[in-house]
Every structure is written in structure tokens, then in C-alpha cells.
């Protein structure tokens, strides 16, 4: 079953909502947490966020419109060996700069998703790993990839700062 462009707009909206929840949580932490690497071989929270920014541009925007360029704060992963990879070298970025970059990239993504046709979804594009796949496949992969890295960010928050304080849900809130 092939899904309509509206389905991807809803999925993107959910991804952004989850991203904003994560960014809100990060704003409540000490600023040094975002740039701290747990070890020399692990990415910092800032690097993961910048990588997810690069992924959104590559998996969604460039797949639909190849004239789009990477954002200056986005950081791509480079393959080093069979399963090892590292991030491109990039100067440090603050959480505020990263949030602003996400806002800029988000507007372009929304505009593209609102204008995409079923034919464009079924068109082939070159994936970041070199394979030719449909744009539909790349967009789905973006959602999965983003969710994976969001989990990494929450793990690092807990590792570097500890568990968040429990906040009971007030009566009358409906999550349905």
C-alpha cells in the first residue's frame, strides 16, 4: 500500500513535536552537557543533533529538490570502516544555534511536503549510502533515523545529567 503525501506531513509533524520535546528538555540542563562527549569515540548531544539536521536535509529535502544545499550547522557522518563512522569536523555550536537551524530547515521541509506529488514520492533518488531508492523510502528512513538518534540523545542526557525528575500528570489531561 502506497501512502499519500498527507500521511508524510502528519508523520513529519509528529517527528517535529518529539524533537521539540527533546530540545525543551535540553534547554533545562547545564549548557556544557550538550557538547560533552562521553568518550572520544562517542558523539556529543550537539553532534547527534547536528547529524539529524543533516539527515533531514539529505533524506527529505535534497531527495525532493537536488538544488538544496546542506545547512552550515549540519554535520554529516563519514564512513571509516565496515561499521565505524565519524562526523565531519565542525566548529562547536550552541543549543540556541542548533534550535534556530532546525527552525530554518523545518520550514523548507514543510513547504516541500505540502507540495510533493505521488509521482515525486515514487521517483528515485540517490540515498546517502549511494543506492538508488524512492523518495518515499528516504522519507520513511528519515523518520526511523531521527527516532534512533533521539533515543541516543535521551540516553546521553541520563548518562551525563541523571534521570529527569518525575512530574505527575495533572488530573483532567487527555492524551487521546
N, C-alpha and C positions, 0 to 999 in steps of 0.2 A: 504494500500500500504506500503510495507516494503522498506525502503530506503537503498541504498548501502553504504559501508564503505566510499566511496569518499565524499558522502554528509556530513558525520560527520567530515571529515577532513576540508571541507570548512566551516562548522559551527564553528569548533574549531578555525580556522584561524580568523574568524570574532570576536569571543569572545576575542582572544588574542589582536587583533587590538584595540578593545574597551577598554580592560584592560590597554593597553599601553597608550592610550589617557588619561585615568584617572590617571595613575601613573605619566605621564608627567605633568599634571595639579597639582598634589600633590607636585612635585619637586619644583614648583614655589612658594609654600606657606611657611610660617614660620614653622620650624621643630616641634615646640611644638603643632601645630594643630593636627598632626597625632595621638598623644597619649592622647589627651584631651577627656574626657567623658562629654557629655552634662549634664548628671545626673548620679547618682550612679547606676541606673537601665538601662542605655543605653550603648551600646558598643561604643568604640572609633573607629576611622577610622582604626587604626592599628589592632585592634581586628577583625574588619569586614574583612580586607584584609587577615589576618591570617586564619580566618574561611573559606574564599573562597579557600585559598590554601589547607586546609584540605579537603574541599569538592571535589576539583579536584582529589586529590589522592584517596579518598574513592569512589566517584561516577564513576570515569573512570578507574583509574589505578588498584586499588585493585579488582574492578569488573572483569577486564580482566585477571589480574595476582595477585592472592591472596598472593603471596610471597612478594609483595611490602610493605614496611613499611611507616608509616607517616614520613614526613619531620620534623626535630626537631623544626622548627618555626611554624608548623601548629597547630592550636588550634581548638579543636572540641567543639561543643555545647553539653551541658548535660541537659536533661530534669529534671526540678524541680517539676513541677505540670502539670496539664492538658494542659495548653498552655504556661506556663512560662519556660524559659530555660536560662541558663547562660553559659559562656565559661569556659573551664577548666582554672585553674590558670596557668599562664605562665609569665616568666620574660619579661620586655619590649623589643621591637625590633625597630630598626631604619628603616626608609623607604628604605635605601640602602640595609639592610639585607633582607627585605621583597622582594624587586625587585630581588635580587640575588636568593632568594629561588624560586620565580616564574620562573626565567630563568632555574633553575635546573629541576624543576618539568615539565616545558613545554617540554623540550627535551624528557623526558620519555613518556609524553602523545603523542607527535607527533610520536615517534617510535612505540608505541602501536597502534595508529590509522592507521598508514601506513601498519602494519602487520595484522590487525584484519580481520577475515573472517566473512562471513554472518552467519556461524554456531555459531561463538563466540558471535555475536551480539544477536542471538536468544537464547543463553544459559541463564540459570537462575543464578542469583547471589543474595546474601543476601544484601538487602538495609540497610542503616544506621539505619532505624527505625525498622528493624527486619523482614520485609516482603520479601518473595522471588519474584523477578521481573526479567525481562530480562535485559541483559546488555544494550540493545538498550534503554530501558525505563530509566535506570540510567543515560545514557549519555544525553538523552533529558532533564532529570531533572536537570542535572548539568548546562546546558545552561540556563534554566529558573532560577535556584537558583542564578547563577552568575549574571544574569541581575538584579534580585531583589536587591542583595547586592550592586551592582554597583550604583543603584539608591539611596540607603541609603548613600553611600559614597558621592555622589554629593550633596545630601541634607545636610549632615553634613558640607561639605566644605562651602556651602552657609550660613548655620546657624552659624558656628564658624568664618568664614572669610569674608562673604559678597558675593555679586554677582560678577562673573568674569566681567572684562572689555569687552565691545563689541569690537569685531575685525571684521571689514567688510571683505567680501570675495573679493580678488583682481580679476579684470577682467581677463578672459581667463581661469579660473579654471573650469574644467568639473568634476562634481560629479557623472556622469553617468557611 
